[in-house]
Amino acid sequence: MAWMLLLALACFGMDTLSPDAQEEEQQQRPPLGGDTELDSSGPDTGLQGNTDKPDRDTAEEEVPPGDKEPVITAFAPSQTDTKVRFNFGLEDPDEDLQGGEVRLDCEGLSERYTWPSEIRFSEGGAPFVLWELDTFEPEEKVTCELEAEDSAGNQALPVTAPFIRSGNVIEVSEGGDGQGNAEGIGRIPIPTTVRGDMYATGNNGYNFTGDIDFVKFSVESGGSRTLTLNWTETGADYDLYLLKEGGETLEASATYDYPESVTFNLQGSTTYFFAVAGWSGAAGEWTVRIE
């Protein structure tokens, strides 16, 4: 009878997989993103794992002899209750940044900071500087430029980033680790900034094993909307997902970019979720601006 069954399978064009082939196919299937407080294989998160995200090369490159300019690796402002926090990353290939300076200019408003004595550092070691929030008018976009120069006079290539002081800011607590218990912020006007905290990051190569913060919302007016995720720990990697009720991912920005953003045509009468997930690096504050 066994030979008859095999013959029938062959006639119908059905492929049989060896145990090794079945295991290989299972490993290639993208699993759902997990959480420290959730079953990583369960449907509650609605996030696919980052199987397409390439490994970040962490090998240290040998610096050739000679004077090297510093490198600005990240730059983005974020809004607090009373301050604007300018988060940035700065590399010093030949270790002569001590005594150099960082210069920040926002359309004519400028400050200079001696490195590192006049620079603030987060618990995770990320550098930042603070300006008064009242320096900027609500919902007025300004372009800010960051420059850096080491003690030998070598200058980094300047980088720019936009900043808009949001007129509507909503704080969320650490309560929404899945769609089932996502924190709801109701029907929001456009634009709105949502602020929260990432308490842990991590991954196993496929799934998130740290924190995932879910926020439930709807918008007062539909249309093409952009969600931009920024975070204070510039050396970390956070990802952003936009989902519909039930768990389907509508858009995702799961790269090594800083910041991350997605754009989607939101309907005014529909419930949505966004999720902020920590892939790697230090835990810290995050903001998502919806505009």
Order of alpha helices (4+ residues) and beta strands (2+ residues): alpha-alpha-beta-beta-beta-beta-beta-beta-beta-beta-beta-beta-beta-beta-beta-beta-beta-beta-beta-beta
